[in-house]
Amino acid sequence: MRAAPASVPCPHEDPGLQPERTALAWGRTMMTLCTAAAIYLRWLPTHGVFVLCLLAVALCLAGGIYATQRRRYRRATTGIAGERLTPDAVAVGLTAGACVVLGALGLVTILVF
């Protein structure tokens, strides 16, 4: 008879809550940016090569979210365990700024090109 696998201990007392929800939210943001990048490709024949700027910004932001996801999750779980979690204002600010840039580039693409 095989022994049951040992469960992986959670580094905080609240498994399935805040760090996991935050990781899922960042994952949804990343997937939304990839979807937007795919939609921008449909604009390429109509609006020209400038659309590649939109594509590059969206994919760079999605790649940045993907690259920092593990660090953000680890920081959240250790912050909860040590009761010293602070918001990641830089990540939120960069994401908001990049979304504003995407919106402005989209308007420029539609109105000018």
C-alpha positions in Angstrom: 0.0 0.0 0.0 1.3 3.4 -0.9 1.5 6.2 1.5 -0.5 9.3 0.8 1.6 12.2 -0.5 2.5 14.8 2.1 0.7 18.1 1.5 2.8 21.1 0.7 2.8 23.4 3.7 1.4 26.9 3.1 3.7 29.6 4.3 0.8 31.5 5.8 -2.4 30.5 7.7 -4.8 31.6 5.0 -4.4 29.2 2.1 -6.4 30.0 -1.0 -7.0 33.6 -0.1 -5.2 36.9 -0.7 -2.0 35.8 -2.4 -3.8 33.3 -4.7 -6.5 35.8 -5.6 -3.9 38.4 -6.4 -1.9 36.0 -8.5 -5.1 35.1 -10.4 -5.9 38.8 -11.0 -2.4 39.5 -12.4 -2.8 36.4 -14.6 -6.1 37.8 -15.9 -4.5 41.1 -16.6 -1.7 39.4 -18.5 -4.2 37.4 -20.6 -6.2 40.5 -21.3 -3.1 42.2 -22.7 -2.3 39.3 -24.9 -5.9 39.3 -26.2 -5.6 43.0 -26.9 -2.4 42.4 -28.7 -4.1 39.9 -30.9 -6.9 42.3 -31.7 -4.3 45.0 -32.6 -3.0 42.6 -35.3 -6.4 42.9 -37.0 -5.8 46.7 -37.3 -2.6 46.1 -39.2 -4.0 46.1 -42.8 -6.2 49.1 -42.1 -4.0 51.3 -40.0 -0.5 50.3 -41.1 2.7 49.6 -39.4 2.1 52.0 -36.5 -0.1 49.3 -35.0 3.1 47.4 -34.2 3.8 50.0 -31.4 0.5 49.0 -29.8 1.4 45.4 -30.1 4.9 45.9 -28.7 3.6 47.8 -25.6 0.9 45.2 -24.9 3.3 42.3 -25.2 6.1 43.9 -23.2 3.7 44.6 -20.4 2.3 41.1 -20.5 5.8 39.7 -20.5 6.8 41.9 -17.5 3.8 40.6 -15.6 4.7 37.0 -16.4 8.3 37.5 -15.4 7.5 39.1 -12.0 4.6 36.9 -11.1 6.5 34.4 -8.9 8.4 37.1 -7.1 5.1 39.0 -6.3 3.5 35.8 -5.0 6.4 34.9 -2.8 6.5 38.5 -1.4 2.8 38.3 -0.6 3.0 35.0 1.2 6.0 35.9 3.3 4.4 39.3 4.0 1.3 37.7 5.3 3.2 35.3 7.4 5.3 38.1 8.9 2.4 40.5 9.1 4.3 43.1 7.1 2.7 43.2 3.7 2.6 46.5 1.8 1.0 47.2 -1.5 3.1 46.9 -4.7 2.5 50.5 -5.8 5.2 50.3 -8.5 3.7 47.4 -10.3 0.2 48.9 -10.2 1.5 52.3 -11.3 3.5 50.8 -14.2 0.5 48.8 -15.3 -1.9 51.8 -15.1 0.6 54.0 -17.0 1.1 51.4 -19.7 -2.7 51.1 -20.1 -3.0 54.8 -20.5 -0.2 54.7 -23.1 -2.1 51.9 -24.9 -5.3 53.9 -24.9 -3.5 57.0 -26.2 -1.7 55.0 -28.9 -5.0 53.4 -29.9 -6.7 56.8 -30.2 -3.7 58.1 -32.3 -3.9 55.0 -34.5 -7.7 55.4 -35.1 -7.7 59.2 -35.6 -4.4 59.8 -37.4 -3.6 56.6 -39.4 
